[in-house]
């Protein structure tokens, strides 16, 4: 599951995001969305920016606490990490399919 934010994450945006992540992880998944029980639920905060230097340690501590105390897997990814994840996990075809479903033509690098 994911929450998406535009721009850099500052303290104000982190407070909003943290509440949304908690809510997302607390609410049972609807059978309409996922007809079987999930083995693992992971929350990801995605942004096209970065976490600023004041909020990053706060976010990291919260993610660790969620894992340690509640067994929740929560992480943060900025756009560059998403691209790396797509390549590391070899999800190029899935990415192309998602773009196609959204009506977006990928730009092919001629190199």
C-alpha positions as CSV (number, residue, x, y, z in Angstrom):
1,X,0.0,0.0,0.0
2,X,1.2,3.5,-0.6
3,X,0.8,7.2,0.1
4,X,2.1,9.6,-2.5
5,X,3.2,13.2,-1.8
6,X,4.5,15.8,-4.2
7,X,7.7,17.7,-3.3
8,X,10.0,17.5,-0.3
9,X,8.8,16.1,3.0
10,X,9.0,18.7,5.8
11,X,7.7,18.4,9.3
12,X,4.2,19.5,8.4
13,X,3.9,17.2,5.4
14,X,5.4,14.3,7.5
15,X,2.7,14.7,10.2
16,X,0.0,14.5,7.6
17,X,1.7,11.5,5.9
18,X,2.3,9.7,9.2
19,X,-1.4,9.9,10.1
20,X,-2.3,8.6,6.6
21,X,0.2,5.7,6.8
22,X,-1.1,4.7,10.3
23,X,-4.7,4.8,9.0
24,X,-3.8,2.8,5.9
25,X,-2.2,0.1,8.0
26,X,-5.0,-0.1,10.6
27,X,-7.9,-0.5,8.3
28,X,-8.6,-4.0,7.1
29,X,-8.3,-4.6,3.4
30,X,-11.6,-4.8,1.6
31,X,-12.4,-8.2,0.0
32,X,-13.4,-6.3,-3.1
33,X,-9.8,-5.0,-3.5
34,X,-8.0,-8.2,-2.5
35,X,-10.2,-11.3,-2.3
36,X,-7.7,-13.3,-0.2
37,X,-6.0,-12.4,3.1
38,X,-2.7,-10.7,2.5
39,X,0.3,-12.6,3.9
40,X,2.2,-9.3,4.3
41,X,1.2,-5.7,4.3
42,X,3.8,-3.1,3.6
43,X,3.3,0.7,3.6
44,X,5.4,3.0,1.4
45,X,5.5,6.7,1.4
46,X,6.4,7.8,-2.1
47,X,7.5,11.3,-3.2
48,X,9.1,13.1,-6.1
49,X,11.1,15.0,-3.5
50,X,13.2,14.1,-0.5
51,X,12.9,14.2,3.2
52,X,14.6,17.3,4.6
53,X,17.4,17.0,7.1
54,X,15.2,17.8,10.1
55,X,12.5,15.3,9.4
56,X,14.4,12.3,8.1
57,X,15.6,11.1,11.5
58,X,12.1,11.5,12.9
59,X,10.7,9.4,10.0
60,X,13.4,6.8,10.4
61,X,12.7,6.4,14.1
62,X,9.0,6.1,13.4
63,X,9.5,3.4,10.7
64,X,11.7,1.5,13.1
65,X,9.2,1.8,15.9
66,X,6.4,0.6,13.7
67,X,8.4,-2.5,12.8
68,X,9.7,-3.2,16.3
69,X,6.5,-2.7,18.3
70,X,3.7,-3.5,15.8
71,X,5.5,-5.7,13.2
72,X,4.5,-3.2,10.4
73,X,6.8,-2.7,7.4
74,X,6.8,0.9,6.4
75,X,9.4,2.6,4.2
76,X,10.1,5.8,2.3
77,X,11.0,6.1,-1.4
78,X,11.8,9.1,-3.4
79,X,11.5,9.0,-7.2
80,X,15.2,8.0,-7.8
81,X,14.7,5.0,-5.5
82,X,11.5,4.0,-7.3
83,X,13.4,3.9,-10.6
84,X,16.2,1.8,-8.9
85,X,13.6,-0.6,-7.4
86,X,12.0,-1.1,-10.9
87,X,15.4,-2.1,-12.3
88,X,16.6,-4.2,-9.3
89,X,13.4,-6.2,-9.2
90,X,13.3,-6.5,-13.0
91,X,9.8,-4.9,-13.2
92,X,10.4,-3.3,-16.6
93,X,7.5,-5.1,-18.3
94,X,5.2,-4.4,-15.4
95,X,6.2,-0.7,-15.6
96,X,5.5,-0.6,-19.3
97,X,2.1,-2.2,-18.8
98,X,1.2,0.3,-16.1
99,X,2.3,3.2,-18.4
100,X,0.2,1.7,-21.3
101,X,-2.8,1.4,-19.0
102,X,-2.4,5.1,-18.2
103,X,-2.1,6.0,-21.9
104,X,1.6,7.1,-21.4
105,X,4.1,6.2,-24.1
106,X,7.5,5.4,-22.7
107,X,10.4,7.4,-24.1
108,X,13.1,5.0,-25.4
109,X,16.7,6.1,-25.0
110,X,18.3,5.7,-28.5
111,X,21.8,4.9,-27.0
